[in-house]
Amino acid sequence: MAINKNHEFEDLNGVKCSIVEKNVSPERVEFLKQLLEFNRYTVIIIPSPAAKAAAPAAPKEGESAPQPAPAPATFTVGVTDLKFNATNAVFGRMLHTKSGRVVTLAYWRQEDSISNDEIPYFEKEQ
């Protein structure tokens, strides 16, 4: 059990894992997998359980029942290193890109395509 919400653990495919992110799109999964494996973490990915939806209203006489929209495919990403915490890894400057740069928060969030840690975040002009 996690001490706080920022450091969660779960069994993914029978392996105890530190959760990196939940309900992640396939594109985000690929980004995280490449980044974390490059940084020598063993990544485990499982499909997220479907969200519980409210029961649909009964169709009126003569109408067909509405078809539920397919749930978007989302995934849970975890690493087998139980000491891993995404917040600590990013702000502690422990992750690196393939080009050797330190992973910044903007790069982690995929807001920047290049991790530019030359200017600290507190000195950047907004």
C-alpha positions as CSV (number, residue, x, y, z in Angstrom):
1,M,0.0,0.0,0.0
2,A,1.3,3.4,-0.9
3,I,2.1,6.0,1.8
4,N,0.7,8.7,-0.5
5,K,-1.1,9.0,-3.8
6,N,2.1,9.8,-5.7
7,H,3.7,6.5,-5.1
8,E,1.3,3.6,-5.9
9,F,1.9,-0.1,-6.3
10,E,0.0,-2.8,-8.0
11,D,0.4,-6.3,-9.2
12,L,0.6,-6.2,-13.0
13,N,0.6,-9.6,-14.7
14,G,1.5,-11.1,-11.3
15,V,4.5,-8.9,-10.8
16,K,4.6,-6.2,-8.0
17,C,5.1,-2.9,-9.8
18,S,5.5,0.8,-9.1
19,I,2.8,2.6,-11.1
20,V,4.0,5.2,-13.5
21,E,0.7,6.3,-15.0
22,K,-2.8,4.9,-15.3
23,N,-5.4,5.3,-18.2
24,V,-2.7,6.1,-20.7
25,S,-3.3,6.3,-24.5
26,P,-1.4,3.9,-26.8
27,E,0.8,6.8,-28.0
28,R,1.7,7.8,-24.5
29,V,2.4,4.1,-23.7
30,E,5.0,4.0,-26.5
31,F,6.7,7.2,-25.4
32,L,6.9,6.1,-21.8
33,K,8.1,2.6,-22.7
34,Q,10.9,3.8,-24.9
35,L,12.0,6.4,-22.3
36,L,11.9,4.1,-19.3
37,E,13.5,1.2,-21.0
38,F,16.3,3.4,-22.2
39,N,16.8,4.4,-18.6
40,R,17.1,0.6,-17.7
41,Y,13.7,0.1,-16.1
42,T,11.7,-3.1,-16.8
43,V,8.3,-1.8,-18.0
44,I,5.1,-3.8,-17.7
45,I,1.9,-2.6,-19.5
46,I,-1.6,-3.9,-19.0
47,P,-5.0,-2.8,-20.4
48,S,-6.8,-0.6,-17.9
49,P,-10.0,-2.0,-16.6
50,A,-13.1,-0.6,-18.3
51,A,-14.8,2.3,-16.4
52,K,-18.1,1.4,-14.8
53,A,-20.8,3.1,-16.7
54,A,-24.3,3.9,-15.6
55,A,-27.0,1.5,-16.8
56,P,-28.6,2.8,-20.1
57,A,-32.2,3.9,-19.9
58,A,-34.7,1.3,-21.1
59,P,-35.7,1.9,-24.7
60,K,-39.3,3.0,-25.4
61,E,-41.7,0.8,-27.2
62,G,-40.8,0.7,-30.9
63,E,-37.3,2.0,-30.4
64,S,-34.1,0.0,-30.6
65,A,-31.7,0.0,-27.7
66,P,-28.9,2.5,-28.2
67,Q,-25.5,0.8,-28.7
68,P,-22.9,1.8,-26.1
69,A,-19.9,3.6,-27.5
70,P,-16.8,1.5,-27.4
71,A,-14.5,2.4,-24.5
72,P,-11.2,4.0,-25.6
73,A,-8.3,1.6,-25.2
74,T,-6.2,2.8,-22.2
75,F,-3.4,1.2,-20.4
76,T,-1.6,1.1,-17.0
77,V,2.1,1.5,-17.1
78,G,4.3,0.2,-14.3
79,V,8.0,-0.6,-13.6
80,T,9.4,-3.4,-11.6
81,D,11.6,-1.2,-9.6
82,L,9.5,-0.4,-6.5
83,K,11.7,2.6,-5.6
84,F,10.7,4.4,-8.8
85,N,8.5,7.4,-8.5
86,A,7.8,9.5,-11.6
87,T,7.8,12.8,-9.7
88,N,11.1,12.1,-8.0
89,A,12.6,10.8,-11.2
90,V,11.7,14.0,-13.2
91,F,12.5,16.6,-10.6
92,G,15.5,14.7,-9.3
93,R,16.9,14.7,-12.8
94,M,17.4,10.9,-12.9
95,L,16.0,10.3,-16.4
96,H,17.8,11.0,-19.6
97,T,16.8,11.0,-23.3
98,K,18.5,9.0,-26.0
99,S,20.4,12.2,-26.9
100,G,21.9,12.4,-23.4
101,R,19.8,15.3,-22.1
102,V,18.1,15.3,-18.7
103,V,14.3,14.8,-19.0
104,T,12.4,18.0,-18.1
105,L,8.8,18.2,-17.0
106,A,7.7,19.6,-20.3
107,Y,9.4,16.7,-22.1
108,W,7.8,14.1,-19.7
109,R,4.4,15.7,-20.3
110,Q,5.2,15.6,-24.1
111,E,4.7,19.4,-24.3
112,D,8.2,19.8,-25.8
113,S,9.7,17.3,-28.4
114,I,13.2,18.1,-27.2
115,S,14.3,18.1,-23.6
116,N,16.0,21.5,-23.0
117,D,17.4,21.7,-19.5
118,E,19.8,24.6,-20.3
119,I,17.6,27.2,-18.6
120,P,16.0,26.2,-15.2
121,Y,12.2,26.4,-15.2
122,F,12.2,29.2,-12.7
123,E,14.3,31.5,-14.9
124,K,12.3,31.0,-18.1
125,E,10.1,33.8,-19.2
126,Q,6.4,32.9,-19.4
